[in-house]
Amino acid sequence: MIGPPPYRDIFFGILGDRMCLTIHEEALFTDCARRWMEDLSAREKTILTLRHGAKMSFEMIGQRDENLVTRERIRQILRRSERKLRHPARTRWLYPVATYTPSWVSRVRE
């Protein structure tokens, strides 16, 4: 396994099938995702991972949290972290992925 699961699961959840990727490509994408999320707090990363990676509901995440917060508070934290990730200063880490052509595409063109 390359990289910590939260980054890999969220990022590849967006990209779709990662079975077509080489180890080098997966490492590149995982590194981009790690850099993309590095300024988030641990709580924001956890909530993003549980919501998008594990597909848990707001209520389930709130019950799992050590402070037992409401689902509305979980929703607010999630929206704030998603807003941070969409900021132009953070999206620069996604450029290698947005402009990347998978290795199997070049083999098909030959």
LOPA-436292 format. One record per residue (C-alpha): residue in one letter; residue number from 1; x, y, z. Coordinates in steps of 0.5 Angstrom, whole numbers. Each point is the difference from the previous one (the first is absolute). Example, Ala and Ser with C-alpha at 12.3 -4.5 7.8 and 13.67 -1.06 7.14 Angstrom:
// LOPA-436292
r r = A, k = 1, X = 25, Y = -9, Z = 16
r r = S, k = 2, X = 2, Y = 7, Z = -2
***
This chain:
// LOPA-436292
r r = M, k = 1, X = 0, Y = 0, Z = 0
r r = I, k = 2, X = 3, Y = 7, Z = -2
r r = G, k = 3, X = -2, Y = 6, Z = 4
r r = P, k = 4, X = -5, Y = 0, Z = 6
r r = P, k = 5, X = -7, Y = -2, Z = -1
r r = P, k = 6, X = -3, Y = 6, Z = 1
r r = Y, k = 7, X = 3, Y = 4, Z = -6
r r = R, k = 8, X = 0, Y = -6, Z = -4
r r = D, k = 9, X = -7, Y = -2, Z = 1
r r = I, k = 10, X = -3, Y = 7, Z = -1
r r = F, k = 11, X = 4, Y = 2, Z = -6
r r = F, k = 12, X = -1, Y = -7, Z = -4
r r = G, k = 13, X = -7, Y = 1, Z = 2
r r = I, k = 14, X = 0, Y = 6, Z = -4
r r = L, k = 15, X = 4, Y = -3, Z = -6
r r = G, k = 16, X = -4, Y = -7, Z = 0
r r = D, k = 17, X = 4, Y = -7, Z = -2
r r = R, k = 18, X = 7, Y = 0, Z = 2
r r = M, k = 19, X = 1, Y = -7, Z = -2
r r = C, k = 20, X = 3, Y = 3, Z = -7
r r = L, k = 21, X = 5, Y = 4, Z = 4
r r = T, k = 22, X = 8, Y = -2, Z = 0
r r = I, k = 23, X = 3, Y = 1, Z = 7
r r = H, k = 24, X = 4, Y = 6, Z = -2
r r = E, k = 25, X = -7, Y = 3, Z = -2
r r = E, k = 26, X = -3, Y = -2, Z = 6
r r = A, k = 27, X = 5, Y = 3, Z = 4
r r = L, k = 28, X = 0, Y = 7, Z = -4
r r = F, k = 29, X = -8, Y = 0, Z = 1
r r = T, k = 30, X = 1, Y = -1, Z = 8
r r = D, k = 31, X = 5, Y = 5, Z = 1
r r = C, k = 32, X = -4, Y = 5, Z = -4
r r = A, k = 33, X = -6, Y = -2, Z = 5
r r = R, k = 34, X = 5, Y = 1, Z = 6
r r = R, k = 35, X = 2, Y = 7, Z = -2
r r = W, k = 36, X = -7, Y = 2, Z = -2
r r = M, k = 37, X = -3, Y = -2, Z = 7
r r = E, k = 38, X = 6, Y = 2, Z = 4
r r = D, k = 39, X = -2, Y = 6, Z = 3
r r = L, k = 40, X = -7, Y = -3, Z = 3
r r = S, k = 41, X = 0, Y = -2, Z = 7
r r = A, k = 42, X = 0, Y = -7, Z = 3
r r = R, k = 43, X = -8, Y = 1, Z = 1
r r = E, k = 44, X = -1, Y = 2, Z = -7
r r = K, k = 45, X = 4, Y = -5, Z = -3
r r = T, k = 46, X = -4, Y = -5, Z = 4
r r = I, k = 47, X = -7, Y = 2, Z = -2
r r = L, k = 48, X = 2, Y = 1, Z = -7
r r = T, k = 49, X = 3, Y = -7, Z = 0
r r = L, k = 50, X = -6, Y = -3, Z = 4
r r = R, k = 51, X = -5, Y = 4, Z = -5
r r = H, k = 52, X = 3, Y = -2, Z = -7
r r = G, k = 53, X = 4, Y = -6, Z = 2
r r = A, k = 54, X = -4, Y = -4, Z = 4
r r = K, k = 55, X = -7, Y = 3, Z = -2
r r = M, k = 56, X = -2, Y = 1, Z = 7
r r = S, k = 57, X = -6, Y = 5, Z = 2
r r = F, k = 58, X = 1, Y = 6, Z = 4
r r = E, k = 59, X = -4, Y = -3, Z = 5
r r = M, k = 60, X = 5, Y = -6, Z = 0
r r = I, k = 61, X = 6, Y = 5, Z = 0
r r = G, k = 62, X = -3, Y = 4, Z = 6
r r = Q, k = 63, X = -1, Y = -6, Z = 4
r r = R, k = 64, X = 7, Y = -3, Z = -1
r r = D, k = 65, X = 4, Y = 7, Z = 1
r r = E, k = 66, X = 2, Y = 0, Z = 7
r r = N, k = 67, X = -4, Y = 6, Z = 2
r r = L, k = 68, X = -6, Y = -3, Z = -2
r r = V, k = 69, X = -2, Y = 6, Z = -5
r r = T, k = 70, X = -6, Y = 1, Z = -4
r r = R, k = 71, X = -1, Y = -1, Z = -7
r r = E, k = 72, X = -1, Y = 7, Z = -1
r r = R, k = 73, X = 7, Y = 2, Z = 3
r r = I, k = 74, X = 3, Y = -6, Z = -5
r r = R, k = 75, X = -4, Y = 3, Z = -6
r r = Q, k = 76, X = 3, Y = 7, Z = 2
r r = I, k = 77, X = 7, Y = -3, Z = 1
r r = L, k = 78, X = 0, Y = -4, Z = -7
r r = R, k = 79, X = -2, Y = 6, Z = -4
r r = R, k = 80, X = 5, Y = 4, Z = 3
r r = S, k = 81, X = 5, Y = -5, Z = -1
r r = E, k = 82, X = -2, Y = -1, Z = -7
r r = R, k = 83, X = 0, Y = 8, Z = -1
r r = K, k = 84, X = 7, Y = 0, Z = 2
r r = L, k = 85, X = 2, Y = -5, Z = -5
r r = R, k = 86, X = -4, Y = 3, Z = -6
r r = H, k = 87, X = 5, Y = 7, Z = 1
r r = P, k = 88, X = 4, Y = 1, Z = -6
r r = A, k = 89, X = 6, Y = 0, Z = 5
r r = R, k = 90, X = -1, Y = -7, Z = 1
r r = T, k = 91, X = -2, Y = -3, Z = -7
r r = R, k = 92, X = 7, Y = 1, Z = -2
r r = W, k = 93, X = 1, Y = -6, Z = 3
r r = L, k = 94, X = -5, Y = -4, Z = -5
r r = Y, k = 95, X = 3, Y = 3, Z = -6
r r = P, k = 96, X = 5, Y = -6, Z = -2
r r = V, k = 97, X = -7, Y = -5, Z = 1
r r = A, k = 98, X = -4, Y = 5, Z = -4
r r = T, k = 99, X = 5, Y = 0, Z = -6
r r = Y, k = 100, X = 2, Y = -7, Z = 1
r r = T, k = 101, X = 0, Y = -5, Z = -6
r r = P, k = 102, X = 0, Y = -8, Z = 3
r r = S, k = 103, X = 5, Y = -4, Z = -2
r r = W, k = 104, X = -5, Y = -5, Z = -4
r r = V, k = 105, X = -2, Y = 6, Z = -4
r r = S, k = 106, X = 6, Y = 0, Z = -3
r r = R, k = 107, X = 1, Y = -7, Z = -1
r r = V, k = 108, X = -7, Y = 0, Z = -4
r r = R, k = 109, X = 2, Y = 5, Z = -5
r r = E, k = 110, X = 6, Y = -3, Z = -2
***
